[in-house]
Amino acid sequence: TIFFNEALSFIPCFKYSEGEDIIIFTSRNIHYLVDKGGQFCTDYYGMKHELIECIKSEEVFVDLNDDVQFRKEKLSDLLTESKVVVYFPDYLLLVSSRQQLINLLDYALYIRNIGFFILVLFFLRRTSIHLEYIERKEKVVLISGPWREAIVYVLNIGQKNPHYDRIFEKQFFDLNQHANLPLRGFIDVLCENFTRYQRFTEDGQYQIVPTEKQKQFLERIICGEESFHFSEVGTGKTKVIMPLLCQTFLSSNIEAHRYLARGGKQKDTLVILVPEHLVPDARHQVFKHCLNLNFRQEYRVYDDIFALLHPQVHLGANNGESKPKKQIFVVSFNQFKKALTYDKICQKVRPHREHILVIADEVDDFLDRD
């Protein structure tokens, strides 16, 4: 077990023999020696039931008729095996998919690590359509003790916990503090933060450091009035420019959002369009770079555009919300076109279209332009 920081601490993991990076394997086939002597004491571990079976999630699936449906699933029924690498020296928790978060949540429960559970749940909520916590079944209490307190803390209801806030806010990059920074200075801050998401190499440098040319290209995309921006192959559009653009969108930088409005209304919904073969990589980059921003800010990152069919997914401010919740959708061109054939989605998109920003990656593939 290794102590990374106050939020990520004492987690059974593996270490590369030739480096300092850490691997976290999540598998029900790996068994750890966990003290379970007090697992039925509500003052100790707090539960007689497996918590992973008491959390349900709304999942999107396509039936045999090729129709999109939603099904409420226990997280315990969605578990698979996965591997997450935590990079030295920053030890940020970076994931490439929602599935990894579900596996990590179960792993945190298995090793009875409440701090790790809280951090993963923060991330999982930002990628989920809806999570339901089954606190009791008739007269039987299913979620209690410190686990219930952890869920209540993440949901930000009830009494505040400044001690927990001081611990977990360190795991999030606070981009909102740079709201008044000039755009070029803000891009420099984003690029400095960006390096901390990367592997630290043997020569003492981060593996990917945004170049001056990439900074200029990002600034041109944000400020440019034209619709299309072309660059040479291998300039890092998907691995560097796109995640930085998503972080810019999720920030509250005044100058950046003035440009992103493109002379119209403020944008609160971002649609990332990529060719079919780039969808997995695009989702990987957005999940990796966009879940640990702005502690306590409510925003969502969806890996399926058809989440818009769900009644609890809204564009713009919902009832009771003081301002719209920012949302990012990562989708292929073909899936986006298919989504717009659904009346339910069009009824949400059409009245809100002036607040939607669409970014197309590798657009030259579709325009037959070199």
N, C-alpha and C positions, 0 to 999 in steps of 0.2 A: 504494500500500500504506500501511496505517496501523498504528501501534503502539497498541493499546488497553490492554493490560497484559501481564504476563509469560506468561500462558497464551493470550491472544488477541492475537497480534502478527504484523505484516507479512503481512496477508491482502489480496490484491487485491479491491477492493470499489468501490462507487459511493457518492456522497454527494449528498443533496438540496441543490439550489442555494439553497433558502430556509431551510435549517436545518442542524443538526449531526448528524442521524441518518444512519446508515450502512446501505446495502443490500448484501447478499451474494446474488448470483445464482449458482445452481448449474445448469449446463447443459453437456452435452458439445458443444454448438454454439458455446460461447464458448471461445476459445483464448487462453491466457496465455503470455507468454514466460518459460518456466521453464528454469533452468539444468539441462540434462540431460547435461552433459558427463561426469559420473561415475556415471551411473545404474546401470552394471553393476559398479561397484566396491563390494564388500560392506562396506568400511569407510566409505563415503560415504553412499549412499542405501540400500545393504544388500540390494537385491533385483533379480533379473533378471525377475521375474514381477510382474504387476499384483496387488497385495495384495487389491484389492476382489474379485478372482476367487477368492481363497483363503479367503474368509470366507462361511460358509453360515448361513442362518437358517431356523428352522422357521416357516412361514407358514400361516395359516388360510385356507381357501377353501371355497366351497360348490359342490358338483358339480351336474351336470344333474338329478340326482334330489333336489336340495335337501338333501343330506346334508353335514354338516360333515366336512372332510378336512384333513389336514396334509401339507405338501409341503416338502421341504428345497430351498431355492433359493439360488443364488449371489447375493450382494448386487449383483453387476454386472448381473444380469438384472432387478433391481427398480428400477433407476435411472430417474428422471424429471427434470423441471425444476421448480425451486421458487425462491422468494424469501424471504429472512429479513431482517428489519429489526432492527438493533442500535441501541438507543436511547441517545442522549446524556443525561446525562453518565456514567452508570454502566457502559454497554457490557456488559450481561449478555447471554449467549447464550440467547435465548428462542425456542423452537420451538412450533409448534401441532400437529405431527403426527409420527408415527414416520417417515413418508416423508421429511420434511425432514431428519431425522437421517441416514438412509441416503444421501441426496444430499450432505449436508455431509461425511460420512465419505469419500466418493469425492473430493469437492473438496479436502479436506485432503491426501489422497494425491497428487492431481494437482499441487498446488502445493508438494509435499514439505515440509509443515509438521507436524512431529511433535507439537508442543505442542497444536495445534488438533485433530489426530487423537486424542490422548489424551482431551481434554475431551469431544469428541463421542462417543467410545466409552464413556466413563463414562455418558453420558445414554442411549445406545442400549441398553446392557445392562439399564438399568432399565425399558425398555419392551419387551423381547424375551422370547419364550418360551424360546428356546435359541439361542445362537450357537456355531458350530463353526469352529475355525481349522485349516485344512489345512496343517500345518507341513511335511510331506514327502509325496511320492508315490513309493513304492518307495524307490529310492536317491537320488532328486532332492529336494534341500532347496528348499522353496517360500517359507518365511518365515524370514528371517534378519536379522542386523544390528540396527540401531536400531529397526526396526519390530517385530521380535520382542521386543526389550526393552520397547518401549512397551506391547505387548499383555500381557506378563508383569506389568508394573507395574500396569496397570488391573485385572488378575485378582487382584492382591495375593498372588502366589505368589513364592517365592524371596526373594532379598535385598531388604531394605527400602531405600527411596530418600528420605531425609529432605529432600533438596534439592527433589525433585519435589513432595513433600507440601506444603512451604511455598508452592510456586507455585500448586498446584491447589486447595488447601483454601480459598483466598481467593475462589474462584468459587462456593462453596457457603455458604448461610446455615446456621449452626450453631444449630439450635433446641434441641438437647439440653442446651446450657449453661444453659437456662432451666427445667430440670426442676423446680426447687423454687420457682419464681416463683408468686405468687398468680395465679389465673386472670385477673383483670381486668388486672393488669400484663402478663401474657403476651399477652393480646389486643392491648394497646397496642404491644408489640414486633412482633407479626405485622403490624399495620396500618402501622407505620413501615417495615418491610421491604417491605410490599406496594407502597408508592409507588414503590420503585426498579424495579419491573417495568413502570412506565408511561412513556409519552412525556412529555418535558419541554417544556412549552409556551413560547411567546414571552414570556409575562408572568412567567416565572421560577418557575412552579409545576408540579407533576406533574399530569397530566391527570385521574387518578382518585385521590382521597384519601378513604379511608373516613370516613364521618361518625360523629358520636356515636350517632345513631339506629341506624346499621348495626352499630356495636360492641355496642350493647345487644341488638339482635336476634340477633347471633351468640352472645352470652352466654346469651340465653334458650333458644336451640336446644340449646346444650351442656348447660345445667343443667336444662332443663325436664323434668318428669316426663310431661307430655302427649305424645301421638304426633304431633299436627299443629300447625304454626305457620303462621299466615297473615299476610301483609303486603300493602301496597298495590302495585299494578303500578308497575314502574319503580324499585323500591328496590334493585336490584342483586343479586338473589338468585343469578343465574347468574354474573355477572361479578365479584362481590365476596364475597358470603357463602359460596358453595360452595367457591371455591379456598382461602379462609381456613379453612374447616372441614376441608378435606383436609390443609392444613398442620398444623392442630391434631392431627389423627389421626396424622400421620407424626412428630410430636414425641414427646418423652418426659415432657411436663409432667404431674406427678403428679395435680394437682387436676383438670385437664381430663379425663384418662383415668379418674379415679374417677367423674366424672359420666357420661362416655360409656359406662361399663360398665352404666349403668342398673340398678344394684343387683345385677348378675350378674357374670359373668366378664369379664376384660379382653378388649377387642376388638383383633384383629390383622388383620381383613379388613373393608374398607369397600366397599360396593356403592352407586354413585351411579345412581339411577333418574331418567330424564328422559323427557318425551314425545319421540316420534320426530323431530319437527321441530327439537328442541333438542339432539339428540345431537352434531352437528358442533361447535356452540358450546361445549357442556359439555366435550367432549374437548379442544378448543382451550384452554380455561381451565385444565384440570387439567394438561395437558402444559406449558403456559407457566409455571405457578406451582409445580409439584411435582417437577421433575427435578433442581433444584440445591439440594437440602436435605441437611444432615448428611453431610458428606464421609465416604466409605467405608462408610456404613450400607447394608446390603443390604435393599432393598425393591423392589417392582415396581408399575408402573402399566400396566394392560392396557386397550386400547381395544376388546377383544372378549371377552365373557363366555365364549365357547366355547373360550377358551384352557384352561379347566378340563378339557376333554376330553383334553388332552395328558398323557402319563404323567409328565412332568417338572414339571408345575404342581401344587403341593400346597397344601392349606390346613393351617395349623399348622406345627409344627416337623417338618422332614424328617430323615431319618437323618443323623446327624453334626452337626446344628444344635443349638446350646445353647438358642436361643429362637426362637419363630416369626418368620418373615419377614413384615413388613407388606406388604399388597397392596391395591391399589385397582382396582376394575372400574367402567368407565363404560359404561352400557348403557341401552337403551330399555326401557320396561315390557314391550312385546310380546316382545322378544328374551329378556328375563329369564324370562318365563313359558315361552317355548319351551325355554330352557336347562334348566329344571326338569323337562322331560319326558324328559330323557336319564338313563338309569340311572347311567351313569358319573359324571355331575355330582352327582346326588343322593347317591351313595355317598360323595362327598367333602364335600358340604354338610351332610348330616344329622348326622353325629357331631360336626361342628364348629360347628353353628348358633349355639351360645351365645357364640361368639367373633366373630360376624359382625354388623356394624352396617350397616343399610340406611337410606340417606337418599334421600327422594323429592323432587325439585325440581318446582315447578309442580303440586303434588298437587291443588290446587283445580280444575285442568282436568278431573280424573277424578272429583271428588266433586260436581260441579255446584254449587259454592259460590262466591259472589262474594267 
